[in-house]
Structure formats: structure tokens, C-alpha cells
Amino acid sequence: MNALDLLTLACALGSGLVAGFFFAFSVCVMWALGKLPPPQGVGAMQVINVVVINPLFLGVFLGTAALSALMLALSLLHWESAGAATRAGGSLLYLVGSFVVTMAFNVPRNDALARVAPETPEAATLWREYLSRWTAWNHVRMLAALGAAAAFTLAFRIQA
């Protein structure tokens, strides 16, 4: 296995892990939190948003973004190589659909939620909007990360 193979594998695994993480939120965590009274749901999500900022999650999430940026650059530099377009597509899916969407749509909502006291009417109003919009953007980033994982995996087949 050469360095490009290892990078492709790392991007595929990282994207897959992140897709799975986002999938669990989309189909379990947010549904469960939505069943709670707003003060409890808000309070639980506030705790989750603090706990998720840890070396393991950030290492995979940000590490995959960094590796995807490197993969994109290498793919563009060696466009004529087998699988370059597929690797570039996977990189763009992860970078734009997962990383940029997170920073542009999910994190600002997390920040807004962090500023409210869970038991206030303001929190209840924000929570209703948060549940639908945050989760919708989570679906987008989950599908993008899954698509990236698929593209990186397909790149192995194309170059073989």
C-alpha cells in the first residue's frame, strides 16, 4: 500500500466514522431529546454540546477535514491519475457538506442554545426551531460524510 492508498483509507474511515456519528444523532439522539419537555431537552443538548468538544471527536472530525483538504490538493495536482476525480469528489463532499455545514449551520445554533437558560420561555421557543433546523442540517452533513466515505472507497476500485 502506497501513501496515496493510506491517505484514501484514512479519509474513507474518518468520513465513515463521522457519518455514523451524525446518523446516530439524526435517528436517535434528536428524536429522544425532542420527546423531553423543552427545559430538559435544552439542558441535555447543552451538555452534549460541551462534551462533544473532546480530543477523540475533534481528532476524527477535524483530522478528516485536514486529510480531505490534502487529498483534494493531491487529486487536483495529479488529475490524470486513476480515481483522482472520485477522491476529489469525496474530499469536496466532506469539506463542504460536513465541515462547512457544521461550522455555518450547526455550530451557530449550538452557540445560540448555549446562551439561554433551559427553563425560560425563550429557550422553549428556540428549542422548537433548533430541533427542526439543526436536525435538518445534521441530515445534510450525515449524507455528505456518507457520500464522501463511499467516494473514497470507490477510489480504491477505480485505481485497482
C-alpha positions as CSV (number, residue, x, y, z in Angstrom):
1,M,0.0,0.0,0.0
2,N,1.4,3.4,-1.0
3,A,1.0,6.8,0.7
4,L,-2.0,7.7,-1.5
5,D,-3.7,4.4,-0.6
6,L,-3.2,5.1,3.1
7,L,-4.5,8.7,2.8
8,T,-7.5,7.4,0.8
9,L,-8.2,4.8,3.5
10,A,-7.8,7.3,6.3
11,C,-10.3,9.7,4.6
12,A,-12.7,6.8,4.0
13,L,-12.6,5.7,7.6
14,G,-12.8,9.2,9.0
15,S,-15.7,10.1,6.8
16,G,-17.5,6.9,7.7
17,L,-17.0,7.5,11.5
18,V,-18.3,11.0,11.2
19,A,-21.3,9.8,9.1
20,G,-22.1,7.2,11.7
21,F,-21.9,9.8,14.5
22,F,-24.2,12.2,12.6
23,F,-26.5,9.3,11.7
24,A,-26.9,8.4,15.4
25,F,-27.9,12.0,16.2
26,S,-30.4,12.1,13.3
27,V,-32.2,8.8,14.0
28,C,-31.9,8.5,17.8
29,V,-30.5,11.4,19.9
30,M,-32.5,14.2,18.5
31,W,-35.7,12.2,18.4
32,A,-35.1,11.3,22.1
33,L,-34.4,14.9,23.1
34,G,-37.5,16.0,21.2
35,K,-39.6,13.7,23.4
36,L,-38.4,15.5,26.5
37,P,-40.0,18.7,27.9
38,P,-38.2,21.7,26.5
39,P,-36.2,22.6,29.6
40,Q,-34.9,19.0,29.8
41,G,-34.2,18.8,26.1
42,V,-32.4,22.1,26.1
43,G,-30.3,21.2,29.2
44,A,-29.4,17.8,27.8
45,M,-28.3,19.3,24.4
46,Q,-26.3,22.0,26.2
47,V,-24.4,19.3,28.0
48,I,-23.9,17.2,24.8
49,N,-22.5,20.3,23.0
50,V,-19.9,20.8,25.7
51,V,-19.0,17.1,26.0
52,V,-18.6,16.7,22.2
53,I,-15.7,19.1,22.2
54,N,-13.2,16.4,23.1
55,P,-9.9,15.2,21.6
56,L,-11.5,12.0,20.2
57,F,-14.3,13.6,18.3
58,L,-12.4,16.6,17.2
59,G,-9.4,14.5,16.2
60,V,-11.6,12.5,13.8
61,F,-13.8,15.4,12.7
62,L,-11.1,18.0,12.1
63,G,-8.5,15.4,11.2
64,T,-10.7,14.1,8.4
65,A,-11.2,17.7,7.2
66,A,-7.4,18.2,7.1
67,L,-6.8,14.9,5.3
68,S,-9.6,15.7,2.9
69,A,-8.0,19.1,2.1
70,L,-4.7,17.3,1.5
71,M,-6.5,14.7,-0.7
72,L,-8.2,17.4,-2.7
73,A,-4.9,19.2,-3.4
74,L,-3.2,16.0,-4.4
75,S,-6.1,15.0,-6.6
76,L,-6.0,18.3,-8.4
77,L,-2.2,18.1,-8.8
78,H,-2.5,14.6,-10.2
79,W,-5.8,14.9,-12.0
80,E,-4.8,12.4,-14.7
81,S,-4.3,9.6,-12.2
82,A,-7.0,6.9,-11.8
83,G,-9.5,7.8,-9.2
84,A,-8.4,11.4,-8.9
85,A,-11.9,12.8,-9.7
86,T,-13.5,10.4,-7.2
87,R,-11.1,11.3,-4.5
88,A,-11.6,15.0,-5.2
89,G,-15.4,14.5,-5.1
90,G,-15.1,12.7,-1.7
91,S,-12.9,15.5,-0.4
92,L,-15.4,18.2,-1.5
93,L,-18.3,16.3,-0.1
94,Y,-16.6,16.0,3.3
95,L,-15.2,19.5,3.3
96,V,-18.3,21.4,2.1
97,G,-21.1,19.1,3.1
98,S,-19.8,18.0,6.5
99,F,-17.2,20.5,7.8
100,V,-18.6,23.8,6.3
101,V,-22.2,22.9,7.0
102,T,-21.2,22.2,10.6
103,M,-19.5,25.5,11.0
104,A,-22.1,27.5,9.1
105,F,-25.3,26.0,10.3
106,N,-25.0,23.7,13.3
107,V,-22.4,25.5,15.5
108,P,-24.2,28.8,15.4
109,R,-27.3,27.1,16.6
110,N,-25.4,25.4,19.3
111,D,-23.9,28.7,20.4
112,A,-27.4,30.3,20.5
113,L,-28.7,27.4,22.5
114,A,-25.8,27.7,25.0
115,R,-26.8,31.3,25.7
116,V,-30.3,30.5,27.1
117,A,-31.4,29.3,30.4
118,P,-33.2,26.0,29.8
119,E,-36.3,26.8,31.9
120,T,-37.1,30.1,30.1
121,P,-39.9,30.7,27.5
122,E,-37.1,31.9,25.2
123,A,-35.4,28.5,25.5
124,A,-38.7,26.7,24.7
125,T,-39.2,28.8,21.5
126,L,-35.6,28.4,20.4
127,W,-35.8,24.7,21.1
128,R,-38.6,24.1,18.7
129,E,-36.7,25.8,15.9
130,Y,-33.5,24.2,16.9
131,L,-34.9,20.6,16.8
132,S,-36.1,21.0,13.2
133,R,-33.4,23.1,11.7
134,W,-30.4,21.7,13.5
135,T,-31.6,18.2,12.7
136,A,-32.2,19.0,9.0
137,W,-28.6,20.3,8.7
138,N,-27.4,17.3,10.5
139,H,-29.1,15.1,7.9
140,V,-27.2,17.1,5.2
141,R,-23.8,16.7,6.9
142,M,-24.5,13.0,7.6
143,L,-25.4,12.3,3.9
144,A,-22.3,14.3,2.8
145,A,-20.0,12.4,5.1
146,L,-21.5,9.1,4.0
147,G,-21.1,10.1,0.3
148,A,-17.5,11.1,1.0
149,A,-16.9,7.7,2.6
150,A,-18.4,6.0,-0.5
151,A,-16.4,8.1,-2.9
152,F,-13.1,7.4,-1.1
153,T,-14.0,3.7,-1.0
154,L,-14.8,3.7,-4.7
155,A,-11.5,5.4,-5.5
156,F,-9.7,2.1,-4.4
157,R,-11.8,0.2,-7.0
158,I,-11.1,2.7,-9.8
159,Q,-7.3,2.8,-9.2
160,A,-7.0,-1.0,-8.9
